[in-house]
Amino acid sequence: MAHTGNLTPEMDLKPWLARVVDAIRDWEASWGPYPPHPSLQVDPHELETALSRYLERLRGNYPFFHPRYAGQMLKPPHPVAVIGYLAAQLINPNNHALDGGPPTGEMEKEVVRALAAMLHLPETTLGHLTGGGTMANLEALWVARCLHPDRGVAFSREAHYTHGRMSGVLQLEAVEVPTDAEGRMDLEALEAVLRTGRIGTVVLTAGTTGRGVVDPIADALPLCRRYGCRVHVDAAYGGFFALLAHADAPELAPDTRRHLKAIADCDSVAIDPHKHGLQPYGCGAILFRDPTVGRFYRHDSPYTYFTSDALHLGEISLECSRAGAAAGALWLTLQVLPLAADRGLGPILAACLRAARRWAALLETSEVLRLVQRPELDILTFYPVPLTSTASAVDAASQRLFQEAMQDADDPVFLSVLRLRTEALRHRWPTLQADRPEVRVLRSVLMKPDHETYVPHLHERLEQLARRIQTATKA
Ligand SMILES: *Cc1c(COP(=O)(O)O)cnc(C)c1O
């Protein structure tokens, strides 16, 4: 099997990185010579020694790049993003303010426009990049509080924990809405919450971090509007799949498409290019449909300023210093891997979805592994079938398979563990004895297109290990 990852023969980083270093050196030279200060000199031998130790320590990472790593939301950035990041990093512009680096500031506006267009939000959408999804959601909740200072926020029980935590930071009342068996917000329960009149903004999740399901956005929207509520979508993980939804891609179920398309009608959206946008960490984004919310960021500016094209990034962000390199890397990436359904990002995302479908089909016919539910996006949940049908046995078997798969010396498989309410399993397995309220199952985020051809191998490996564990447990 060919070597894959960031350093493939087809996409050799070496000459590109050399080209970047040369180009930045040329640019620096154009500013004239000056005497370098001796305090900045390092001893090359010391560096060599330290670098050796550093590189050795980095080998202790899990192989995020490899399809055998099918655990958490982790993968290396695309080499193009690395090239783009390095070039700007050598200059180190700060996108806090336009004069911290005009070119990457301009690029940030361009990529934010591209993200808004991908989601079919209006051209007047106001937004900026953030350090990540947590900051993006914090800004959305902060604006929610500015607009409805006397009302709280509601989000589902399976929303990312950041919403509960950030509501605490903002001292916003937070109401957790129950979910259905598969982890989507229950709209009857939502309506009961809205009837109290205490909620100003409802947070819906497009791609929950645990099970990767999309809340029923299209159906929740009219309900929220009826109660005078705003809607924020946490699309940190799943937002990029809107690209395929708007193209009616067959890899997405019709309802999933409908709900992802409805993001276009929501008030704010958090989306993470450092998850499905091929970027290194430090690249989230927040988008607001109403550009006049920019007034909250700076009270002494007339808000019309923020609707003009002369938008000043530092004035519409809670964070101050931010890497201009993050905007540069995303900009360069989108030039060659555009936000399109038929080229660039689309085919990458579609392959991830097909990988999940393919593995789910194998799991549905397996005698030793069982699917928790059909995957909606590219996140799969399953568990080894235990000898006794109790929640405790499922929990113990999952934990054991997780450990053994990872520790296998010859052909390891890296998964993650997810805690679910036992009820969620009983939905498809009614005779399961609920001898504990929660149960750990296995979870795989298949966010690399390479998984598409690799999942039969992952499945076979895990079946072998699960059988071996069953036999050992019997003995
Ligand atoms: C990852 C994630 C977050 C948090 O974003 P960070 O970039 O890790 O700060 C929030 N919400 C959802 C749905 C996520 O998947």
The ligand as an SDF file (V2000), in Angstrom:
LIG
                    3D

 15 15  0  0  0  0  0  0  0  0999 V2000
  -15.2220   21.0170   18.1230 C   0  0  0  0  0  0  0  0  0  0  0  0
  -16.5290   21.6010   18.4540 C   0  0  0  0  0  0  0  0  0  0  0  0
  -16.6300   22.7510   19.2390 C   0  0  0  0  0  0  0  0  0  0  0  0
  -15.4280   23.3860   19.8840 C   0  0  0  0  0  0  0  0  0  0  0  0
  -14.5990   23.9610   18.9230 O   0  0  0  0  0  0  0  0  0  0  0  0
  -13.0210   24.1380   19.1540 P   0  0  0  0  0  0  0  0  0  0  0  0
  -12.5600   24.5260   17.8110 O   0  0  0  0  0  0  0  0  0  0  0  0
  -12.5010   22.8240   19.6300 O   0  0  0  0  0  0  0  0  0  0  0  0
  -12.8440   25.2120   20.1720 O   0  0  0  0  0  0  0  0  0  0  0  0
  -17.8880   23.2800   19.4530 C   0  0  0  0  0  0  0  0  0  0  0  0
  -18.9840   22.6900   18.9340 N   0  0  0  0  0  0  0  0  0  0  0  0
  -18.9240   21.5770   18.1810 C   0  0  0  0  0  0  0  0  0  0  0  0
  -20.1840   20.9910   17.6320 C   0  0  0  0  0  0  0  0  0  0  0  0
  -17.6960   20.9810   17.9140 C   0  0  0  0  0  0  0  0  0  0  0  0
  -17.6430   19.8550   17.1940 O   0  0  0  0  0  0  0  0  0  0  0  0
  1  2  1  0
  2  3  1  0
  2 14  2  0
  3  4  1  0
  3 10  2  0
  4  5  1  0
  5  6  1  0
  6  7  2  0
  6  8  1  0
  6  9  1  0
 10 11  1  0
 11 12  2  0
 12 13  1  0
 12 14  1  0
 14 15  1  0
M  END
$$$$
